[in-house]
């Protein structure tokens, strides 16, 4: 009887167990097992044949991190080279200094040259009384235009608005409007004494890069495109002449490689793949049978409508015609005017500055084609790595499924472009950084992992 | 002396009663019961079965025959009540293409079982089986790289099966019963939408369902050799008017009717049929062995659809394309002493998840299983049982997930500890 205690005795085993002990044992074992996690071997990162210790980038808006119609601190922090540099630190990449703006809405300029802050998405009632989105400029902080001093410590020489031939311009560092307000902020010499400023290339080279990226040329055609084909005949909106583009690219690459630095060169995306040019279709005039009949009664010959989707009507020097397939309507065309005030019909035709006609589209397309072949051949002859951003944007247009999210170039809903319709948002810039990493891996035998683009921010909805 | 012994004895018995009451309370709540094993099949339906690697169809060992093979009730030596609880501890590591490795959040799941058998007449037995044969539970960090696919998934099912068994003669019996299944599901994920405060939107789907099925088996005895054959039907769980709750949706997207703040959904989850054939052999007075073969009809899990009655633009269908699979299980029981039985088992369990469909909701792969267990006779009619099982889920790499392009390598270990009681009368 003495054996019948708080314990049951397994006399055969000479081993005591109690329910308390069992529970205790289970808890201990469970905790132990919970912490017994399997591990998987992570791939090793190696720089391969390149040295990423001093990484310098030269370019335009797309290199600066311009987004939502402005350069902002958040945009700079998520610029594609800044994202790339975060990977380069894994293999000895040094600090990546950028001429940071203050926290806030950043610096932007309207097409009339007025200083504004970044675009914000707002929710409004449209003319039909339905909730819809519009964009609205915020207020900039003019303090951000001030010169930061002769610091020569920056790694990011992406200058919003820069064209290929601006990189060696000795007036580019002057203040707005004589020079470029973004470069002026951190140019090593603003021309105060000599009248001539430092150059973007000169400043970039002063850091003696071991690795660089060059992405220039979009603005050589973009200003022509967003002005509807330079309807106002402004020289600054013309497509850059081939001769000056070729010289600029050669001189820039020669200068950046003169110390033996390795690097990547990115090409120009076709504008058809940017939401600014692809959101409103040429035949975006949706009519009922009654509306079409009524318009047909008053339309000149050659202009006719039917129920469903119809080509918009444009006024060309006083003569109206319908748009043809392949012609592009700019995103800035008011959707309220289209849906409620007959914009794009014979009553209220589109103006030429709202569209790119066949000739203008082919001017742009051919220029980008020629510029891209120059970029590709110059990259090959300097034995640099060529990043086909044009191809990336093409795949993005047909849709990229990334870890459960469908990204595309669709305006707002596509998730990868900013609300200005031209520049990527942080997610889009991360896609570009991935294209760069893949190219670097294959050209320089490095082993970088791509970035999780879902860790970057998309459009903020109100 | 006797009085003293009784008072000392009582608290321990009270503990046992408390445990049993605890199990009943859990059953009443239909607690979410979860695991991962061969798709989302759970193999913790009795401590004896766990201890033998799930290999029991050709043996009639205890009340769990109600579930494993109802015909086996006729060959039990006495009436049984079995109750038990298992702790399932899954540990999964995911190595993706971008962020290095990420570990599943540690959780412990606790499926239970309760069986009772009673010999009404010499040839007719009745029984009741309540347990959780299917379920899954995965939870990842809220911010992890697969958050748009899953943050948390829980599917649980409780099978309630009244059972009859008829013994034609000393060699053959037939048994079966209808099954009522109580199912519940909860799925949670993030949506790739942020508001002005950079807070990410989310979606939670919660639903309950009831389904029906049946279980039928034949048990044959040829002296030392037993043969058991059992078929458990598939069960369709129809989730009607489940709650879909959207969180942190920016107001503009509610105003323009892109998202509702909450709505209801319908879905269907098919739980598969299981065909089992077992060969039990009494090697000696002390040793029994059993070889089981299971065929699980997972091909019924072809897709997972969510229909939002009031918001059809949100309707979503995800291809699962499960394939039917087999498992082979070998187990042995050894009577170590008059009071103590020891068990061991091994098994190979095939995964129903095809390449191209491996998802973090259930990062399944073929697995090797090692198990051991014991039954100790506490009193004349009362037995205490325990078991432990280790499932080594083979490292598996997904390179082209067709639903969400979420690729990477998964590796899991599963630990199971089980405790149970048996009362014979």
Interface residues (C-beta under 8 A of the other chain):
Chain A: X1 X4 X5 X6 X8 X10 X12 X13 X17 X18 X19 X22 X26 X29 X30 X33 X34 X35 X36 X37 X38 X39 X40 X41 X42 X121 X123 X130 X131 X132 X133 X401 X402 X403 X404 X405 X415 X449 X450 X451 X452 X454 X455 X457 X458 X459 X460 X461 X462
Chain B: X1 X2 X5 X8 X9 X11 X12 X15 X16 X19 X87 X89 X91 X92 X93 X94 X95 X96 X97 X98 X99 X100 X101 X103 X106 X108 X145 X146 X147 X148 X149 X192 X193 X194 X195 X196 X198 X250 X251 X252 X253 X255 X256 X257 X336 X337 X338 X339 X340 X376 X378 X386 X395 X403 X404 X405 X406 X409 X411 X412 X413 X415 X417 X419
